[in-house]
Amino acid sequence: MNIILYIYLIISFIISSIILLFSIIFSFKSPNKEKVTIYECGFNAFHSIGEPFSIKFFLVAILFLIFDLEILYLFPWVINSNLLNYFSQTIIFLFLILLISGLLYEWIKGGLEWR
């Protein structure tokens, strides 16, 4: 059983290395002013300290982290769903209903819009 895991790890490492090597060799590199600007913060990084900025980027980032982490809790359920009893399955479905209702609430309130 363990040898199969090692074989999968070796194959995935080889495939990942080949893809990385091809992307380095064959990628089109043309840095321009737009590509090298700082864009992670959602606003221009070089302005006065007291100048107001849009908080929308941070709200979308927080929502992404929340839903991303909640989806992460579903992977153990998917793997072991045949081993769980009805009570555990009910708890997972309640969690899914809560997750979907939170997403619908944010969608209706416009929290996912980038105005």
N, C-alpha and C positions, 0 to 999 in steps of 0.2 A: 504494500500500500504506500509506503513512504517513497519507494523508488519512482512511482508514478508521479508523485508530487514534485520530486526533483527533476524529472523529465519535463514536466510542464513548466517549471521555473526556468530551466535552461532554454527551452524552446521560446518562451515568452521573452527572455533576455535577448536571444539571438534576433528575433523578429523586431523587437524594439530598437536594437542597435542598428539593424539594417535600415529601418525607417528613419531613424535619426541621421544616419550617414547620408542617405539619399536626400533628405531635406536640407542638409548642409551643402551638399554638392550641387544640387539642381535648383535651389531656390533663387528667385530673382531678387537681388539686393539693390534697392534704389532708395536710400534714405533721403527724405526731403524734409522741409520745415514742419509739415504737419505730422509726419511719423515720429519725429524726435521730440515733440512737445510733451509736456507733462499733462496727462489726462486722467489720472486715477482719482484725483480729488474732486472732480466735477466743476472746478472753476479755475481761473488763472491763478497760479501760485504767486505771482509777483504783483501784488497790489497792496494798498495800505491796510493796516491791521484793523482799523475801525470800519472798513467798508463792508456793507452787508452782502451776504452771499446766499445762494439758494440752498435750502436744506433738503431739497427733493432727492438729491443723489444719495445722501446718507439714509433717508427713509427707505429708498428702494434697496440699498445694500443691506440694511437691517432686516427687511422683509425677506430678502433672498437667503440670508443666513438662517433665519428662523425656519423657513419652510425647507431649506436644504437639510438642516439638522433633524427636523421631524421626519423627513423621508428616510433619513439614515436609520431611524429606529424600525423601519419596516423591513429591512433586509433580513434580520434574524427570523422574523415571522415568516417570510417567504421561504427561507431555507427549511425551517422546522414546522411548517404549518400542519403537516400530517401527524406530528407528535403531540399537538396541543389538544386539550379538551374543549368542550363547548363554552365554558366560562371564559377561558383565555381567548378563544376566537371572538366572543362577544365583546370583550374589552378592546381587542384590536379594531373591531368594526366601529366601536364607539370613538376610538381614537381617530379613525379615518373620517368619520362624520364630523368630528370637531375640527379636524384639519381642513376638510373641504368647506365647512361653514366659515372658517376664518379666511380662507382664500376668497370665497364668494363675498364676504363682508368687505374685504379690501378692494375687490374688483368693483363692487357697487359704489363704495365711497370714493373711488377714483384714486386710490393709493398706488395703483400700478401705472397710472398715466404720467407721462413726462411732459408737463405743460411748460 
